[in-house]
Amino acid sequence: MSGLNLAIDRFAADLTKWVIRWRWLVIAAVVFATLVVGSGARFLDFANNYRVFFSTQNPELAAFESFQQTYTKNDNFLFVLQPKDGIVFGPEIAEVIERVTDEAWQIPFNIRVDSISNFQHSWANGDDLTVEDLIRNGAELSEELLLEKRTIALAEPLLRDNLISADADTTGVNVVLQYPEESLTEVPEAVEVARAIVAGIEADYPDITIALSGISMLNNSFAESGLRDLATLTPAMYAVLLVVLTLILRSLAGTFATFIVIILSTIATMGAAGFMGVELTPVSMIAPTIIMTLAIADSVHILISLRDAMRAGMDKISALIEAIRVNFLAIGITSITTIIGFLALNFSDSPPFNHLGNMTAVGILAAWIVSITILPAVVSLLPVKFKAIEKEKRGVGSGMIERIADTVIARYRATLFLCGGAAIALTAMVPTINLDDQWTKYFDTRIEFRRDSDFAMAHLGGLYPIEFSLEAAEVGGVSDPAFLERLGTFTAWLRTQPEVTHVYSLADIMMRLNKNMHGDDEAYYRLPEDRELAAQYLLLYELSLPYGLDLNDRINIDKSATRITATLGDVSTVETRAFLDRAQEWLQQNTPTHMHATPTGATVMFSYIAERNIVSMLQGNAIAIILISAIMILALRSWSLGLLSLIPNAIPILMTFGVWAILVGIVGMAAATVAAVSLGIIVDNTVHLLTKYQRGLREKGLSVPNAIRYAYRTVGMAVAVNAVVLAFGFAVLTLSTFKINNELGMLMSLTVLIALVVDFLLLPALLMFGFHAKKGETDVAAQPASAA
């Protein structure tokens, strides 16, 4: 055995002796330090803006911010109303629409309210242009007059499939807000008032279904989802871990000590997050759940080694020192590699994943420190007993693991062929995965926003707006007939696209005004052909509009650009990107350069978020692989073993995505982070197996086959237990209400289980590859597992 390994072993043994000697002081010091760090949790708060998912360098975010500076922000509430009789244009529902429209003006930070009641309908009154609310005092209108209003609304392209469904059985009230963004309480304050409006309508009109969607509800749902997950995932995680640890360790003392490790690590994590200024999101809120899972790994290895040593006849204190000694190097390496994997998330283009990486890295570091200090200190104080047991009476699990090792050693070429074939076949499926990030479906149906958005999508129309800012060649150019003609042609083209459910365009307003100014003659429902007349029509119309319903959200200040909004239906990210490409291509082929608008909006941002995260994480993954490889080479002091270890750690990730491609076929932004996170985690088992393998070679002087058997006998059960705990832990994330967490949990659980199979089959086969057994070497099969 090398001098370095001996030095590390001596240090680990001396440290443990010191910890046990001064255990009360150690416990007090570590708890005090944890509480000091944990005090930072008072600075934590929940983010409630979808923009937190995009970095300041994100080009789609920059484009959207620029767009909103020109026009208005798109933060909104959408009230969706549907009478049970399916008649929107009736006296009662007309009264309700007016009530919601009026009460919506009381929502904080509101700058505009649009509905079919206050839609500014223009018509010719002799030589005058009359502009007025489409419905006023609807409860007093006759049935005939309401039917006339229905005809007008369904014929109006700005209303149909936007604020009134095509069959007129559902209507909407859209509220635009301008948040000052000075406090995190702004969105919840607005949501509270909006929900009060909904509650009032539901109480007074039980025959009307009302749903509440929009960007503001999306923003608020991030906090609600995070809090709900905190209230459900954390208890579920504790329950799972309690059951698993009790069954595996069969020691209340060991389970209790492990829970102390988990609790202290979690406190340190949340406190550090507060000091780092992290704004919590559903993504970063899963850090405690992940830390609970990972913190157990160190404890499990130590406690299983303690159990095996005591069963071999050692007293508790000696066994505890021995357990720390044989695991100290491996635990240190695995903690460092896992920290590197999570820190690689800082390369993600999405800040919540940066926060998740940093928080989890802190938690892993805390778990490492606590595992080699608090854990032995607490265990030394508690009554821990394990009966001595003969090899013949050892558990079924240990015997099965040894039989697996024997089988692989005997048939390593066949094992390599089978594992390699499976890896190649599954990896070939990875390119078939589609990326999809529909923001309304980030939450499951337990979240009110998802249910209401599904209702709105099904009964009113699309919820995914795509914005285009088309520039004219000069100031006042929006009145230029040539510009209006191209604008109208683009508007018409947009309406022919299968993804589009509605288009809001200045061209429709100008055609209506041209008709109005010609005595409502339908023959003049076309774009004006004279620039001065077009400008006069537009000015007259603007002067007739009431406060809050002007065209500032459609035309910029100097009238050199106008905005077109194309709303998409329930389409995937792939379909959205295809539409965006076609729209840009159409503009480039059919309009002058100054009209080549780049589409923008929240939908555009989310359509590229997974792709941008994957691209940005490529560098992070590369750096993580290089660092982890270097650590493995240094720790194992072997180039060959260090580089070989990457094979059983990289293959499970590729195989996981292959399985996912077959079973699911679609993944969101979670896919970008799985490689870095899983690489840092699954390398743990490889480290434990290879360090024990090297002990067999160097300390015991064993042959390669017997060193493999030694490694699997001494640490195989702990590796299997650790993998099961990790799989169960990440499986808890599948209970999350947030899609990204749900997918991350499923992918990570699958990766950990595949990695376990690869470690038990492919790793020993790789170690055996090219090996020629030497005669006369000692078979150590009879040596006790605790002989480390």
Salt bridges, closest charged atoms under 4 A:
ASP9 OD2 - ARG325 NH1 2.87
ASP9 OD1 - ARG695 NH2 2.95
GLU60 OE1 - ARG612 NE 2.57
GLU65 OE2 - ARG51 NE 3.22
ASP75 OD1 - ARG51 NH1 3.72
GLU103 OE2 - ARG99 NE 3.10
ASP114 OD2 - ARG112 NE 2.70
ASP133 OD2 - ARG136 NH2 3.88
GLU156 OE1 - ARG512 NE 3.03
GLU181 OE2 - LYS73 NZ 2.62
ASP204 OD2 - ARG99 NH1 2.88
GLU224 OE2 - ARG195 NH1 2.69
ASP308 OD1 - ARG307 NE 3.49
GLU322 OE2 - ARG325 NH2 2.85
GLU402 OE2 - ARG394 NH2 2.22
GLU402 OE2 - ARG713 NE 3.94
ASP406 OD1 - ARG709 NE 2.70
ASP444 OD2 - ARG446 NH2 2.51
GLU448 OE1 - ARG195 NH2 2.76
ASP454 OD2 - ARG450 NE 2.90
GLU467 OE1 - ARG563 NE 2.96
GLU474 OE2 - ARG531 NH1 2.64
GLU499 OE1 - ARG582 NH2 2.66
ASP508 OD2 - ARG495 NH2 2.53
GLU522 OE2 - LYS515 NZ 3.30
GLU529 OE2 - ARG526 NE 3.95
GLU542 OE1 - LYS559 NZ 3.34
ASP553 OD1 - ARG112 NH1 3.73
ASP553 OD2 - ARG554 NE 3.86
ASP570 OD1 - LYS441 NZ 3.11
GLU699 OE1 - ARG695 NH1 2.93
GLU743 OE2 - LYS739 NZ 3.95
